[in-house]
């Protein structure tokens, strides 16, 4: 649920709209998310299905389990952001057993994430979202900008787990730093 607010109080500190994070930073994070997902799925496609699904000691057990959790988390958060509830049974629920179906759903979700970010205005970042958490079953309220920061940190955290598992298998996934994402570097500056 989105509730408009001109200012909010967080841990006793008043947060004014001028303190918001710029939309452009979230757009870059959204593009990075899609770029990294494509890179990892491309590498994961070369890993045999049995190996992708093997319990390797990760929090969500396997590469496939972690990819599923990432998709589930993104859909859950996007439901909260857009006020279109996404029902889940648990955070380790398997949405797709088939890797190709999982990848197709990942692509569709990444496209939806990018489109949603394109529709946001700078002032939207000051809205308050309220939702019932899966783990605590309690209602929580956050400024949209803060929830978006968590959204992207969550993705990066679990992709880091996937790159660790891929490294253990001897797979090369290339550069993962956002600074090497195509299109982010300023290559033509004019002026004095």
C-alpha positions in Angstrom: 0.0 0.0 0.0 1.5 3.4 -1.0 0.8 6.4 1.3 2.0 9.8 0.2 4.0 11.8 2.7 5.9 15.1 2.5 8.1 14.1 5.4 8.6 11.1 7.6 10.2 10.2 10.8 12.7 7.4 10.9 14.4 6.4 14.2 13.6 9.8 15.6 15.1 11.7 12.6 12.9 13.8 10.4 13.5 12.9 6.8 12.6 15.8 4.4 11.9 15.2 0.6 15.2 17.0 -0.2 17.0 14.0 1.4 15.7 11.5 -1.1 18.0 9.4 -3.3 17.8 10.4 -7.0 15.7 8.3 -9.3 18.6 8.0 -11.7 20.6 5.9 -9.2 17.7 3.4 -9.0 17.4 3.4 -12.8 21.1 2.4 -13.0 20.6 -0.3 -10.4 17.7 -1.6 -12.4 19.8 -1.8 -15.5 22.7 -3.4 -13.6 20.2 -6.0 -12.2 19.1 -7.0 -15.7 22.7 -7.0 -17.1 24.0 -9.3 -14.3 21.0 -11.6 -14.4 21.6 -12.1 -18.1 25.3 -12.7 -17.6 24.6 -15.3 -14.8 21.8 -17.1 -16.6 24.0 -17.4 -19.7 26.7 -19.1 -17.6 24.3 -21.2 -15.6 22.8 -22.5 -18.8 26.1 -24.3 -19.5 26.0 -26.0 -16.0 24.2 -29.4 -16.2 20.7 -29.3 -14.6 21.7 -31.9 -12.0 24.6 -29.7 -10.9 22.6 -26.5 -10.9 20.1 -28.2 -8.5 22.7 -29.9 -6.3 22.8 -28.8 -2.7 26.1 -26.9 -2.4 25.5 -25.5 1.1 24.1 -22.1 0.1 21.3 -20.6 2.1 18.8 -21.6 -0.6 20.9 -24.8 -1.2 21.7 -24.7 -4.9 22.3 -22.4 -7.8 18.8 -23.2 -9.0 17.3 -22.6 -5.6 19.0 -19.3 -5.3 17.9 -18.2 -8.8 14.4 -19.1 -7.8 14.6 -17.2 -4.5 15.9 -14.1 -6.4 12.9 -14.2 -8.8 10.5 -14.8 -5.9 12.0 -11.9 -3.9 11.8 -9.5 -6.9 8.2 -10.4 -7.6 7.3 -10.1 -3.9 8.9 -6.7 -3.6 7.4 -5.5 -7.0 4.0 -6.5 -5.7 4.6 -4.4 -2.6 5.8 -1.5 -4.7 2.9 -1.6 -7.2 0.2 -2.6 -4.7 -0.4 -5.8 -6.6 0.0 -8.6 -4.1 2.2 -11.5 -5.0 1.3 -14.5 -2.8 4.1 -16.8 -1.6 4.0 -19.8 0.7 7.6 -19.4 1.8 10.8 -17.6 0.8 12.3 -20.8 -0.5 9.3 -21.7 -2.6 10.2 -23.1 -6.0 8.5 -21.1 -8.7 10.0 -23.0 -11.6 11.6 -26.4 -11.7 12.6 -26.0 -15.4 15.6 -23.7 -16.0 14.4 -22.4 -19.3 11.0 -21.5 -17.8 12.8 -19.8 -14.9 15.0 -17.8 -17.3 12.0 -16.7 -19.3 10.2 -15.6 -16.2 13.4 -13.8 -15.0 13.5 -11.9 -18.3 9.9 -10.9 -18.1 10.3 -9.7 -14.5 13.4 -7.7 -15.3 11.5 -6.0 -18.1 8.7 -5.2 -15.8 11.1 -3.8 -13.2 12.8 -1.5 -15.7 9.4 -0.3 -17.1 8.2 0.4 -13.6 11.3 2.5 -12.8 10.8 4.4 -16.0 7.3 5.4 -14.7 8.5 6.7 -11.3 8.9 10.3 -10.6 11.4 11.8 -8.2 8.6 12.6 -5.7 7.4 9.0 -5.8 10.5 8.0 -3.9 9.1 9.8 -0.8 6.0 7.7 -0.6 5.6 5.3 2.3 4.9 1.7 1.5 3.2 -0.6 4.0 3.2 -4.4 3.7 2.9 -7.6 5.7 6.3 -9.4 5.8 6.4 -13.1 5.0 8.7 -13.9 7.8 7.4 -11.8 10.7 3.7 -11.7 9.5 3.7 -8.1 10.8 3.0 -4.9 9.0 6.0 -2.8 8.2 6.3 0.7 6.8 9.2 2.2 4.9 10.0 5.1 2.6 9.9 3.8 -1.0 13.5 5.0 -1.5 14.7 2.9 1.4 12.8 -0.2 0.3 14.3 0.1 -3.1 17.8 0.3 -1.7 17.0 -3.0 0.1 15.6 -4.5 -3.1 18.8 -4.0 -4.9 21.0 -5.0 -2.1 19.1 -8.2 -1.8 19.7 -9.0 -5.4 23.4 -8.3 -5.2 23.7 -10.3 -2.0 22.2 -13.5 -3.6 23.9 -13.0 -6.9 27.2 -12.9 -4.9 26.2 -16.3 -3.5 25.6 -17.6 -7.1 29.0 -16.3 -8.3 30.7 -18.1 -5.4 28.9 -21.4 -6.3 29.8 -20.9 -10.0 33.5 -20.3 -9.0 33.5 -23.5 -7.0 32.4 -25.3 -10.2 35.2 -23.6 -12.2 32.8 -21.4 -14.2 33.9 -18.0 -15.5 31.2 -15.4 -15.2 33.4 -12.4 -16.2 33.3 -8.9 -14.6 30.5 -8.2 -12.1 31.3 -4.6 -11.1 28.6 -2.2 -12.1 31.3 0.2 -13.4 32.0 -2.2 -16.3 28.3 -2.5 -17.3 28.0 -1.4 -20.9 26.6 2.1 -21.3 27.4 3.4 -17.8 30.8 5.0 -18.5 30.9 8.6 -19.8 33.0 8.4 -22.9 32.6 11.7 -24.6 32.9 14.9 -22.5 33.2 18.3 -24.1 33.9 21.6 -22.5 36.8 23.3 -20.7 
